[in-house]
Amino acid sequence: MQTPSKPVASLADRKRHLVRETILDAAERLVRSGAGGDLTMRALAEEAGVSLTTPFKHFGSKAGILAGLMDRMFEGIAERYGNALPCDDPVSRLFSMGRAGVQIILSDPKYYRYICRSIATEGDLDDAIAVRWRAEQLWRLALASDSFPRDDIAGLYETYVPQQLGVVFRGVLIMWVTGEVADAKFARAIETSLAGVMLGLVEDRQRPNLLTRLATF
């Protein structure tokens, strides 16, 4: 049987993608170098080597640029998670995803604090909804399995659980951004929060393991 071929992107689409990536690369360089404290579209256009109107055309505003950088963060987390060869147990995979997120974020705390703080203060409702959806997709990826801890609540693993995991992850992330959670306690705070969500959703035999993950931070 012949394998269906993937649709080939048009030349226009490939050019559009290249320009978007060029702009995001430039934005990332500016922020990582410390020049992003006053990230303006003019500075961004100059760094990317494009006209002033080009960033507006592709992203709409600075908030759109920040959302694009946040998307890169989520992509990095998903890639790190995949490279970790997560096991078959869905609960263990959740903690693997949490560790991947912590590792990516703490790889450059100053950069990710700037991105997360800026998207929260400069983004609009649509940006916030998009970020929430992307965060929930990470947890759906970790939970993707035919076997769940409890069959009687398996349906929740497609809706409620990813939503709640996204809420607690973002909650700890905001506390980290504002300095309420130190870098050294970030991983522990994430692990504790994930365990708290899952504690009432797993089988009795799995609860002792989750209880050992609960700690103050």
mmCIF file of the C-alpha atoms, coordinates in Angstrom:
data_MODEL
# 
_entry.id   MODEL 
# 
loop_
_atom_site.group_PDB 
_atom_site.id 
_atom_site.type_symbol 
_atom_site.label_atom_id 
_atom_site.label_alt_id 
_atom_site.label_comp_id 
_atom_site.label_asym_id 
_atom_site.label_entity_id 
_atom_site.label_seq_id 
_atom_site.pdbx_PDB_ins_code 
_atom_site.Cartn_x 
_atom_site.Cartn_y 
_atom_site.Cartn_z 
_atom_site.occupancy 
_atom_site.B_iso_or_equiv 
_atom_site.pdbx_formal_charge 
_atom_site.auth_seq_id 
_atom_site.auth_comp_id 
_atom_site.auth_asym_id 
_atom_site.auth_atom_id 
_atom_site.pdbx_PDB_model_num 
ATOM 1   C CA . MET A 1 1   ? 0.000   0.000  0.000  1.00 0.00 ? 1   MET A CA 1 
ATOM 2   C CA . GLN A 1 2   ? 1.310   3.406  -0.897 1.00 0.00 ? 2   GLN A CA 1 
ATOM 3   C CA . THR A 1 3   ? 1.764   5.755  2.047  1.00 0.00 ? 3   THR A CA 1 
ATOM 4   C CA . PRO A 1 4   ? -0.151  9.017  1.582  1.00 0.00 ? 4   PRO A CA 1 
ATOM 5   C CA . SER A 1 5   ? 2.260   11.873 1.067  1.00 0.00 ? 5   SER A CA 1 
ATOM 6   C CA . LYS A 1 6   ? 2.160   14.909 3.310  1.00 0.00 ? 6   LYS A CA 1 
ATOM 7   C CA . PRO A 1 7   ? 0.880   18.107 1.723  1.00 0.00 ? 7   PRO A CA 1 
ATOM 8   C CA . VAL A 1 8   ? 3.734   20.271 0.518  1.00 0.00 ? 8   VAL A CA 1 
ATOM 9   C CA . ALA A 1 9   ? 3.723   23.828 1.811  1.00 0.00 ? 9   ALA A CA 1 
ATOM 10  C CA . SER A 1 10  ? 3.501   26.463 -0.847 1.00 0.00 ? 10  SER A CA 1 
ATOM 11  C CA . LEU A 1 11  ? 6.444   28.744 -1.544 1.00 0.00 ? 11  LEU A CA 1 
ATOM 12  C CA . ALA A 1 12  ? 4.519   31.639 -0.011 1.00 0.00 ? 12  ALA A CA 1 
ATOM 13  C CA . ASP A 1 13  ? 3.885   29.651 3.173  1.00 0.00 ? 13  ASP A CA 1 
ATOM 14  C CA . ARG A 1 14  ? 7.543   28.643 3.424  1.00 0.00 ? 14  ARG A CA 1 
ATOM 15  C CA . LYS A 1 15  ? 8.635   32.270 2.995  1.00 0.00 ? 15  LYS A CA 1 
ATOM 16  C CA . ARG A 1 16  ? 6.123   33.399 5.599  1.00 0.00 ? 16  ARG A CA 1 
ATOM 17  C CA . HIS A 1 17  ? 7.413   30.795 8.039  1.00 0.00 ? 17  HIS A CA 1 
ATOM 18  C CA . LEU A 1 18  ? 11.024  31.823 7.383  1.00 0.00 ? 18  LEU A CA 1 
ATOM 19  C CA . VAL A 1 19  ? 10.270  35.489 8.049  1.00 0.00 ? 19  VAL A CA 1 
ATOM 20  C CA . ARG A 1 20  ? 8.398   34.648 11.267 1.00 0.00 ? 20  ARG A CA 1 
ATOM 21  C CA . GLU A 1 21  ? 11.293  32.525 12.510 1.00 0.00 ? 21  GLU A CA 1 
ATOM 22  C CA . THR A 1 22  ? 13.781  35.261 11.593 1.00 0.00 ? 22  THR A CA 1 
ATOM 23  C CA . ILE A 1 23  ? 11.806  37.776 13.642 1.00 0.00 ? 23  ILE A CA 1 
ATOM 24  C CA . LEU A 1 24  ? 11.488  35.421 16.613 1.00 0.00 ? 24  LEU A CA 1 
ATOM 25  C CA . ASP A 1 25  ? 15.208  34.608 16.429 1.00 0.00 ? 25  ASP A CA 1 
ATOM 26  C CA . ALA A 1 26  ? 15.937  38.332 16.591 1.00 0.00 ? 26  ALA A CA 1 
ATOM 27  C CA . ALA A 1 27  ? 13.558  38.850 19.520 1.00 0.00 ? 27  ALA A CA 1 
ATOM 28  C CA . GLU A 1 28  ? 15.166  35.965 21.374 1.00 0.00 ? 28  GLU A CA 1 
ATOM 29  C CA . ARG A 1 29  ? 18.642  37.377 20.810 1.00 0.00 ? 29  ARG A CA 1 
ATOM 30  C CA . LEU A 1 30  ? 17.613  40.804 22.080 1.00 0.00 ? 30  LEU A CA 1 
ATOM 31  C CA . VAL A 1 31  ? 16.018  39.424 25.232 1.00 0.00 ? 31  VAL A CA 1 
ATOM 32  C CA . ARG A 1 32  ? 18.785  36.932 26.009 1.00 0.00 ? 32  ARG A CA 1 
ATOM 33  C CA . SER A 1 33  ? 21.454  39.598 25.515 1.00 0.00 ? 33  SER A CA 1 
ATOM 34  C CA . GLY A 1 34  ? 19.744  41.845 28.017 1.00 0.00 ? 34  GLY A CA 1 
ATOM 35  C CA . ALA A 1 35  ? 18.634  44.324 25.373 1.00 0.00 ? 35  ALA A CA 1 
ATOM 36  C CA . GLY A 1 36  ? 15.012  43.221 25.645 1.00 0.00 ? 36  GLY A CA 1 
ATOM 37  C CA . GLY A 1 37  ? 14.185  45.344 28.682 1.00 0.00 ? 37  GLY A CA 1 
ATOM 38  C CA . ASP A 1 38  ? 12.647  47.812 26.281 1.00 0.00 ? 38  ASP A CA 1 
ATOM 39  C CA . LEU A 1 39  ? 11.839  45.454 23.426 1.00 0.00 ? 39  LEU A CA 1 
ATOM 40  C CA . THR A 1 40  ? 10.390  47.686 20.734 1.00 0.00 ? 40  THR A CA 1 
ATOM 41  C CA . MET A 1 41  ? 9.199   46.767 17.284 1.00 0.00 ? 41  MET A CA 1 
ATOM 42  C CA . ARG A 1 42  ? 11.720  49.204 15.813 1.00 0.00 ? 42  ARG A CA 1 
ATOM 43  C CA . ALA A 1 43  ? 14.651  47.569 17.623 1.00 0.00 ? 43  ALA A CA 1 
ATOM 44  C CA . LEU A 1 44  ? 13.312  44.181 16.654 1.00 0.00 ? 44  LEU A CA 1 
ATOM 45  C CA . ALA A 1 45  ? 13.019  45.121 12.973 1.00 0.00 ? 45  ALA A CA 1 
ATOM 46  C CA . GLU A 1 46  ? 16.573  46.414 12.967 1.00 0.00 ? 46  GLU A CA 1 
ATOM 47  C CA . GLU A 1 47  ? 17.894  43.270 14.648 1.00 0.00 ? 47  GLU A CA 1 
ATOM 48  C CA . ALA A 1 48  ? 15.989  41.033 12.216 1.00 0.00 ? 48  ALA A CA 1 
ATOM 49  C CA . GLY A 1 49  ? 17.003  43.073 9.177  1.00 0.00 ? 49  GLY A CA 1 
ATOM 50  C CA . VAL A 1 50  ? 13.428  43.671 8.046  1.00 0.00 ? 50  VAL A CA 1 
ATOM 51  C CA . SER A 1 51  ? 11.238  46.711 7.551  1.00 0.00 ? 51  SER A CA 1 
ATOM 52  C CA . LEU A 1 52  ? 9.426   48.220 10.540 1.00 0.00 ? 52  LEU A CA 1 
ATOM 53  C CA . THR A 1 53  ? 6.057   47.034 9.217  1.00 0.00 ? 53  THR A CA 1 
ATOM 54  C CA . THR A 1 54  ? 7.112   43.385 8.876  1.00 0.00 ? 54  THR A CA 1 
ATOM 55  C CA . PRO A 1 55  ? 6.868   42.392 12.574 1.00 0.00 ? 55  PRO A CA 1 
ATOM 56  C CA . PHE A 1 56  ? 3.445   44.039 12.738 1.00 0.00 ? 56  PHE A CA 1 
ATOM 57  C CA . LYS A 1 57  ? 2.343   42.193 9.599  1.00 0.00 ? 57  LYS A CA 1 
ATOM 58  C CA . HIS A 1 58  ? 3.311   38.786 10.952 1.00 0.00 ? 58  HIS A CA 1 
ATOM 59  C CA . PHE A 1 59  ? 2.596   39.157 14.684 1.00 0.00 ? 59  PHE A CA 1 
ATOM 60  C CA . GLY A 1 60  ? 0.324   42.180 15.055 1.00 0.00 ? 60  GLY A CA 1 
ATOM 61  C CA . SER A 1 61  ? 2.006   43.625 18.145 1.00 0.00 ? 61  SER A CA 1 
ATOM 62  C CA . LYS A 1 62  ? 4.705   43.125 20.733 1.00 0.00 ? 62  LYS A CA 1 
ATOM 63  C CA . ALA A 1 63  ? 2.294   40.842 22.583 1.00 0.00 ? 63  ALA A CA 1 
ATOM 64  C CA . GLY A 1 64  ? 2.161   38.654 19.488 1.00 0.00 ? 64  GLY A CA 1 
ATOM 65  C CA . ILE A 1 65  ? 5.965   38.445 19.474 1.00 0.00 ? 65  ILE A CA 1 
ATOM 66  C CA . LEU A 1 66  ? 5.941   37.425 23.129 1.00 0.00 ? 66  LEU A CA 1 
ATOM 67  C CA . ALA A 1 67  ? 3.291   34.785 22.421 1.00 0.00 ? 67  ALA A CA 1 
ATOM 68  C CA . GLY A 1 68  ? 5.535   33.418 19.671 1.00 0.00 ? 68  GLY A CA 1 
ATOM 69  C CA . LEU A 1 69  ? 8.442   33.176 22.114 1.00 0.00 ? 69  LEU A CA 1 
ATOM 70  C CA . MET A 1 70  ? 6.159   31.456 24.612 1.00 0.00 ? 70  MET A CA 1 
ATOM 71  C CA . ASP A 1 71  ? 5.217   28.943 21.908 1.00 0.00 ? 71  ASP A CA 1 
ATOM 72  C CA . ARG A 1 72  ? 8.912   28.207 21.502 1.00 0.00 ? 72  ARG A CA 1 
ATOM 73  C CA . MET A 1 73  ? 9.123   27.543 25.223 1.00 0.00 ? 73  MET A CA 1 
ATOM 74  C CA . PHE A 1 74  ? 6.315   24.999 25.023 1.00 0.00 ? 74  PHE A CA 1 
ATOM 75  C CA . GLU A 1 75  ? 7.925   23.380 21.978 1.00 0.00 ? 75  GLU A CA 1 
ATOM 76  C CA . GLY A 1 76  ? 11.197  23.120 23.887 1.00 0.00 ? 76  GLY A CA 1 
ATOM 77  C CA . ILE A 1 77  ? 9.458   21.485 26.846 1.00 0.00 ? 77  ILE A CA 1 
ATOM 78  C CA . ALA A 1 78  ? 7.704   18.950 24.599 1.00 0.00 ? 78  ALA A CA 1 
ATOM 79  C CA . GLU A 1 79  ? 10.991  18.135 22.866 1.00 0.00 ? 79  GLU A CA 1 
ATOM 80  C CA . ARG A 1 80  ? 12.851  17.720 26.171 1.00 0.00 ? 80  ARG A CA 1 
ATOM 81  C CA . TYR A 1 81  ? 10.039  15.468 27.422 1.00 0.00 ? 81  TYR A CA 1 
ATOM 82  C CA . GLY A 1 82  ? 10.192  13.326 24.281 1.00 0.00 ? 82  GLY A CA 1 
ATOM 83  C CA . ASN A 1 83  ? 13.965  12.963 24.536 1.00 0.00 ? 83  ASN A CA 1 
ATOM 84  C CA . ALA A 1 84  ? 13.614  11.718 28.118 1.00 0.00 ? 84  ALA A CA 1 
ATOM 85  C CA . LEU A 1 85  ? 11.946  8.505  26.880 1.00 0.00 ? 85  LEU A CA 1 
ATOM 86  C CA . PRO A 1 86  ? 9.022   8.699  29.333 1.00 0.00 ? 86  PRO A CA 1 
ATOM 87  C CA . CYS A 1 87  ? 7.679   5.422  30.712 1.00 0.00 ? 87  CYS A CA 1 
ATOM 88  C CA . ASP A 1 88  ? 4.260   3.867  30.129 1.00 0.00 ? 88  ASP A CA 1 
ATOM 89  C CA . ASP A 1 89  ? 2.739   4.894  33.459 1.00 0.00 ? 89  ASP A CA 1 
ATOM 90  C CA . PRO A 1 90  ? 0.712   8.089  32.892 1.00 0.00 ? 90  PRO A CA 1 
ATOM 91  C CA . VAL A 1 91  ? 1.346   9.468  36.389 1.00 0.00 ? 91  VAL A CA 1 
ATOM 92  C CA . SER A 1 92  ? 5.107   9.050  35.969 1.00 0.00 ? 92  SER A CA 1 
ATOM 93  C CA . ARG A 1 93  ? 4.842   10.742 32.586 1.00 0.00 ? 93  ARG A CA 1 
ATOM 94  C CA . LEU A 1 94  ? 3.247   13.777 34.226 1.00 0.00 ? 94  LEU A CA 1 
ATOM 95  C CA . PHE A 1 95  ? 6.223   14.191 36.510 1.00 0.00 ? 95  PHE A CA 1 
ATOM 96  C CA . SER A 1 96  ? 8.533   13.696 33.531 1.00 0.00 ? 96  SER A CA 1 
ATOM 97  C CA . MET A 1 97  ? 6.734   16.544 31.751 1.00 0.00 ? 97  MET A CA 1 
ATOM 98  C CA . GLY A 1 98  ? 7.020   18.699 34.859 1.00 0.00 ? 98  GLY A CA 1 
ATOM 99  C CA . ARG A 1 99  ? 10.760  18.057 35.050 1.00 0.00 ? 99  ARG A CA 1 
ATOM 100 C CA . ALA A 1 100 ? 11.128  18.923 31.372 1.00 0.00 ? 100 ALA A CA 1 
ATOM 101 C CA . GLY A 1 101 ? 9.397   22.239 31.988 1.00 0.00 ? 101 GLY A CA 1 
ATOM 102 C CA . VAL A 1 102 ? 11.596  23.063 34.963 1.00 0.00 ? 102 VAL A CA 1 
ATOM 103 C CA . GLN A 1 103 ? 14.775  22.150 33.063 1.00 0.00 ? 103 GLN A CA 1 
ATOM 104 C CA . ILE A 1 104 ? 13.884  24.344 30.093 1.00 0.00 ? 104 ILE A CA 1 
ATOM 105 C CA . ILE A 1 105 ? 12.838  27.326 32.224 1.00 0.00 ? 105 ILE A CA 1 
ATOM 106 C CA . LEU A 1 106 ? 15.836  27.147 34.566 1.00 0.00 ? 106 LEU A CA 1 
ATOM 107 C CA . SER A 1 107 ? 18.216  26.826 31.610 1.00 0.00 ? 107 SER A CA 1 
ATOM 108 C CA . ASP A 1 108 ? 17.922  30.637 31.352 1.00 0.00 ? 108 ASP A CA 1 
ATOM 109 C CA . PRO A 1 109 ? 15.890  31.999 34.288 1.00 0.00 ? 109 PRO A CA 1 
ATOM 110 C CA . LYS A 1 110 ? 16.327  35.661 33.353 1.00 0.00 ? 110 LYS A CA 1 
ATOM 111 C CA . TYR A 1 111 ? 15.062  35.090 29.820 1.00 0.00 ? 111 TYR A CA 1 
ATOM 112 C CA . TYR A 1 112 ? 12.031  33.037 30.804 1.00 0.00 ? 112 TYR A CA 1 
ATOM 113 C CA . ARG A 1 113 ? 11.100  35.373 33.652 1.00 0.00 ? 113 ARG A CA 1 
ATOM 114 C CA . TYR A 1 114 ? 11.021  38.204 31.148 1.00 0.00 ? 114 TYR A CA 1 
ATOM 115 C CA . ILE A 1 115 ? 8.878   36.255 28.669 1.00 0.00 ? 115 ILE A CA 1 
ATOM 116 C CA . CYS A 1 116 ? 6.403   34.975 31.258 1.00 0.00 ? 116 CYS A CA 1 
ATOM 117 C CA . ARG A 1 117 ? 6.112   38.328 33.045 1.00 0.00 ? 117 ARG A CA 1 
ATOM 118 C CA . SER A 1 118 ? 5.704   40.271 29.812 1.00 0.00 ? 118 SER A CA 1 
ATOM 119 C CA . ILE A 1 119 ? 3.064   37.977 28.324 1.00 0.00 ? 119 ILE A CA 1 
ATOM 120 C CA . ALA A 1 120 ? 1.091   38.308 31.563 1.00 0.00 ? 120 ALA A CA 1 
ATOM 121 C CA . THR A 1 121 ? 1.276   42.121 31.630 1.00 0.00 ? 121 THR A CA 1 
ATOM 122 C CA . GLU A 1 122 ? 1.229   42.993 27.930 1.00 0.00 ? 122 GLU A CA 1 
ATOM 123 C CA . GLY A 1 123 ? -0.843  40.236 26.374 1.00 0.00 ? 123 GLY A CA 1 
ATOM 124 C CA . ASP A 1 124 ? -4.594  40.417 25.837 1.00 0.00 ? 124 ASP A CA 1 
ATOM 125 C CA . LEU A 1 125 ? -7.326  37.866 26.562 1.00 0.00 ? 125 LEU A CA 1 
ATOM 126 C CA . ASP A 1 126 ? -6.757  36.025 23.285 1.00 0.00 ? 126 ASP A CA 1 
ATOM 127 C CA . ASP A 1 127 ? -3.058  35.653 24.124 1.00 0.00 ? 127 ASP A CA 1 
ATOM 128 C CA . ALA A 1 128 ? -3.904  34.329 27.592 1.00 0.00 ? 128 ALA A CA 1 
ATOM 129 C CA . ILE A 1 129 ? -6.357  31.787 26.178 1.00 0.00 ? 129 ILE A CA 1 
ATOM 130 C CA . ALA A 1 130 ? -3.807  30.637 23.600 1.00 0.00 ? 130 ALA A CA 1 
ATOM 131 C CA . VAL A 1 131 ? -1.115  30.204 26.271 1.00 0.00 ? 131 VAL A CA 1 
ATOM 132 C CA . ARG A 1 132 ? -3.520  28.253 28.459 1.00 0.00 ? 132 ARG A CA 1 
ATOM 133 C CA . TRP A 1 133 ? -4.455  25.984 25.561 1.00 0.00 ? 133 TRP A CA 1 
ATOM 134 C CA . ARG A 1 134 ? -0.824  25.315 24.679 1.00 0.00 ? 134 ARG A CA 1 
ATOM 135 C CA . ALA A 1 135 ? -0.007  24.514 28.314 1.00 0.00 ? 135 ALA A CA 1 
ATOM 136 C CA . GLU A 1 136 ? -2.899  22.070 28.520 1.00 0.00 ? 136 GLU A CA 1 
ATOM 137 C CA . GLN A 1 137 ? -1.647  20.353 25.356 1.00 0.00 ? 137 GLN A CA 1 
ATOM 138 C CA . LEU A 1 138 ? 1.571   19.449 27.160 1.00 0.00 ? 138 LEU A CA 1 
ATOM 139 C CA . TRP A 1 139 ? -0.376  17.583 29.816 1.00 0.00 ? 139 TRP A CA 1 
ATOM 140 C CA . ARG A 1 140 ? -2.572  15.894 27.226 1.00 0.00 ? 140 ARG A CA 1 
ATOM 141 C CA . LEU A 1 141 ? 0.615   14.718 25.547 1.00 0.00 ? 141 LEU A CA 1 
ATOM 142 C CA . ALA A 1 142 ? 1.850   13.257 28.837 1.00 0.00 ? 142 ALA A CA 1 
ATOM 143 C CA . LEU A 1 143 ? -1.502  11.588 29.532 1.00 0.00 ? 143 LEU A CA 1 
ATOM 144 C CA . ALA A 1 144 ? -1.927  10.127 26.024 1.00 0.00 ? 144 ALA A CA 1 
ATOM 145 C CA . SER A 1 145 ? -2.462  6.448  26.753 1.00 0.00 ? 145 SER A CA 1 
ATOM 146 C CA . ASP A 1 146 ? -5.063  3.700  26.527 1.00 0.00 ? 146 ASP A CA 1 
ATOM 147 C CA . SER A 1 147 ? -4.598  2.851  30.204 1.00 0.00 ? 147 SER A CA 1 
ATOM 148 C CA . PHE A 1 148 ? -5.413  5.276  33.000 1.00 0.00 ? 148 PHE A CA 1 
ATOM 149 C CA . PRO A 1 149 ? -4.977  4.991  36.776 1.00 0.00 ? 149 PRO A CA 1 
ATOM 150 C CA . ARG A 1 150 ? -8.732  4.549  37.266 1.00 0.00 ? 150 ARG A CA 1 
ATOM 151 C CA . ASP A 1 151 ? -11.128 3.441  34.561 1.00 0.00 ? 151 ASP A CA 1 
ATOM 152 C CA . ASP A 1 152 ? -14.145 4.996  36.292 1.00 0.00 ? 152 ASP A CA 1 
ATOM 153 C CA . ILE A 1 153 ? -12.789 8.519  35.750 1.00 0.00 ? 153 ILE A CA 1 
ATOM 154 C CA . ALA A 1 154 ? -10.901 7.960  32.500 1.00 0.00 ? 154 ALA A CA 1 
ATOM 155 C CA . GLY A 1 155 ? -12.979 10.633 30.767 1.00 0.00 ? 155 GLY A CA 1 
ATOM 156 C CA . LEU A 1 156 ? -11.594 13.290 33.087 1.00 0.00 ? 156 LEU A CA 1 
ATOM 157 C CA . TYR A 1 157 ? -8.130  12.729 31.686 1.00 0.00 ? 157 TYR A CA 1 
ATOM 158 C CA . GLU A 1 158 ? -9.170  14.410 28.453 1.00 0.00 ? 158 GLU A CA 1 
ATOM 159 C CA . THR A 1 159 ? -10.730 17.512 30.020 1.00 0.00 ? 159 THR A CA 1 
ATOM 160 C CA . TYR A 1 160 ? -10.537 18.203 33.748 1.00 0.00 ? 160 TYR A CA 1 
ATOM 161 C CA . VAL A 1 161 ? -7.074  16.825 34.492 1.00 0.00 ? 161 VAL A CA 1 
ATOM 162 C CA . PRO A 1 162 ? -5.119  18.686 31.762 1.00 0.00 ? 162 PRO A CA 1 
ATOM 163 C CA . GLN A 1 163 ? -6.954  21.873 32.737 1.00 0.00 ? 163 GLN A CA 1 
ATOM 164 C CA . GLN A 1 164 ? -6.117  21.529 36.425 1.00 0.00 ? 164 GLN A CA 1 
ATOM 165 C CA . LEU A 1 165 ? -2.520  20.566 35.748 1.00 0.00 ? 165 LEU A CA 1 
ATOM 166 C CA . GLY A 1 166 ? -2.216  23.645 33.537 1.00 0.00 ? 166 GLY A CA 1 
ATOM 167 C CA . VAL A 1 167 ? -3.662  25.803 36.302 1.00 0.00 ? 167 VAL A CA 1 
ATOM 168 C CA . VAL A 1 168 ? -1.273  24.595 38.996 1.00 0.00 ? 168 VAL A CA 1 
ATOM 169 C CA . PHE A 1 169 ? 1.752   24.719 36.688 1.00 0.00 ? 169 PHE A CA 1 
ATOM 170 C CA . ARG A 1 170 ? 0.991   28.293 35.673 1.00 0.00 ? 170 ARG A CA 1 
ATOM 171 C CA . GLY A 1 171 ? 0.270   29.179 39.300 1.00 0.00 ? 171 GLY A CA 1 
ATOM 172 C CA . VAL A 1 172 ? 3.696   28.004 40.434 1.00 0.00 ? 172 VAL A CA 1 
ATOM 173 C CA . LEU A 1 173 ? 5.252   29.634 37.370 1.00 0.00 ? 173 LEU A CA 1 
ATOM 174 C CA . ILE A 1 174 ? 3.745   33.005 38.318 1.00 0.00 ? 174 ILE A CA 1 
ATOM 175 C CA . MET A 1 175 ? 4.990   32.589 41.883 1.00 0.00 ? 175 MET A CA 1 
ATOM 176 C CA . TRP A 1 176 ? 8.457   31.861 40.486 1.00 0.00 ? 176 TRP A CA 1 
ATOM 177 C CA . VAL A 1 177 ? 8.317   34.874 38.162 1.00 0.00 ? 177 VAL A CA 1 
ATOM 178 C CA . THR A 1 178 ? 7.424   37.182 41.059 1.00 0.00 ? 178 THR A CA 1 
ATOM 179 C CA . GLY A 1 179 ? 10.132  35.727 43.293 1.00 0.00 ? 179 GLY A CA 1 
ATOM 180 C CA . GLU A 1 180 ? 7.796   33.970 45.739 1.00 0.00 ? 180 GLU A CA 1 
ATOM 181 C CA . VAL A 1 181 ? 9.381   30.650 44.736 1.00 0.00 ? 181 VAL A CA 1 
ATOM 182 C CA . ALA A 1 182 ? 13.173  30.580 44.430 1.00 0.00 ? 182 ALA A CA 1 
ATOM 183 C CA . ASP A 1 183 ? 14.983  28.840 41.590 1.00 0.00 ? 183 ASP A CA 1 
ATOM 184 C CA . ALA A 1 184 ? 16.209  26.165 44.001 1.00 0.00 ? 184 ALA A CA 1 
ATOM 185 C CA . LYS A 1 185 ? 12.637  25.344 45.071 1.00 0.00 ? 185 LYS A CA 1 
ATOM 186 C CA . PHE A 1 186 ? 10.966  25.614 41.666 1.00 0.00 ? 186 PHE A CA 1 
ATOM 187 C CA . ALA A 1 187 ? 11.230  21.903 40.795 1.00 0.00 ? 187 ALA A CA 1 
ATOM 188 C CA . ARG A 1 188 ? 9.926   20.876 44.209 1.00 0.00 ? 188 ARG A CA 1 
ATOM 189 C CA . ALA A 1 189 ? 7.017   23.293 43.982 1.00 0.00 ? 189 ALA A CA 1 
ATOM 190 C CA . ILE A 1 190 ? 6.020   21.925 40.565 1.00 0.00 ? 190 ILE A CA 1 
ATOM 191 C CA . GLU A 1 191 ? 6.293   18.316 41.750 1.00 0.00 ? 191 GLU A CA 1 
ATOM 192 C CA . THR A 1 192 ? 4.219   19.010 44.865 1.00 0.00 ? 192 THR A CA 1 
ATOM 193 C CA . SER A 1 193 ? 1.514   20.781 42.877 1.00 0.00 ? 193 SER A CA 1 
ATOM 194 C CA . LEU A 1 194 ? 1.228   17.993 40.309 1.00 0.00 ? 194 LEU A CA 1 
ATOM 195 C CA . ALA A 1 195 ? 1.033   15.388 43.073 1.00 0.00 ? 195 ALA A CA 1 
ATOM 196 C CA . GLY A 1 196 ? -1.712  17.374 44.789 1.00 0.00 ? 196 GLY A CA 1 
ATOM 197 C CA . VAL A 1 197 ? -3.886  17.345 41.679 1.00 0.00 ? 197 VAL A CA 1 
ATOM 198 C CA . MET A 1 198 ? -3.389  13.625 41.075 1.00 0.00 ? 198 MET A CA 1 
ATOM 199 C CA . LEU A 1 199 ? -3.793  12.471 44.680 1.00 0.00 ? 199 LEU A CA 1 
ATOM 200 C CA . GLY A 1 200 ? -7.561  12.067 44.469 1.00 0.00 ? 200 GLY A CA 1 
ATOM 201 C CA . LEU A 1 201 ? -7.533  10.646 40.945 1.00 0.00 ? 201 LEU A CA 1 
ATOM 202 C CA . VAL A 1 202 ? -5.293  7.598  41.261 1.00 0.00 ? 202 VAL A CA 1 
ATOM 203 C CA . GLU A 1 203 ? -5.749  4.114  42.632 1.00 0.00 ? 203 GLU A CA 1 
ATOM 204 C CA . ASP A 1 204 ? -5.122  3.496  46.341 1.00 0.00 ? 204 ASP A CA 1 
ATOM 205 C CA . ARG A 1 205 ? -1.867  1.670  45.607 1.00 0.00 ? 205 ARG A CA 1 
ATOM 206 C CA . GLN A 1 206 ? -0.448  4.772  43.894 1.00 0.00 ? 206 GLN A CA 1 
ATOM 207 C CA . ARG A 1 207 ? -1.199  7.244  46.676 1.00 0.00 ? 207 ARG A CA 1 
ATOM 208 C CA . PRO A 1 208 ? 1.806   6.466  48.932 1.00 0.00 ? 208 PRO A CA 1 
ATOM 209 C CA . ASN A 1 209 ? 4.149   7.426  46.100 1.00 0.00 ? 209 ASN A CA 1 
ATOM 210 C CA . LEU A 1 210 ? 2.308   10.696 45.567 1.00 0.00 ? 210 LEU A CA 1 
ATOM 211 C CA . LEU A 1 211 ? 2.261   11.447 49.280 1.00 0.00 ? 211 LEU A CA 1 
ATOM 212 C CA . THR A 1 212 ? 6.061   11.243 49.389 1.00 0.00 ? 212 THR A CA 1 
ATOM 213 C CA . ARG A 1 213 ? 6.159   13.983 46.751 1.00 0.00 ? 213 ARG A CA 1 
ATOM 214 C CA . LEU A 1 214 ? 4.142   16.426 48.842 1.00 0.00 ? 214 LEU A CA 1 
ATOM 215 C CA . ALA A 1 215 ? 6.231   19.009 50.656 1.00 0.00 ? 215 ALA A CA 1 
ATOM 216 C CA . THR A 1 216 ? 6.165   22.661 51.633 1.00 0.00 ? 216 THR A CA 1 
ATOM 217 C CA . PHE A 1 217 ? 8.132   25.025 49.460 1.00 0.00 ? 217 PHE A CA 1 
# 
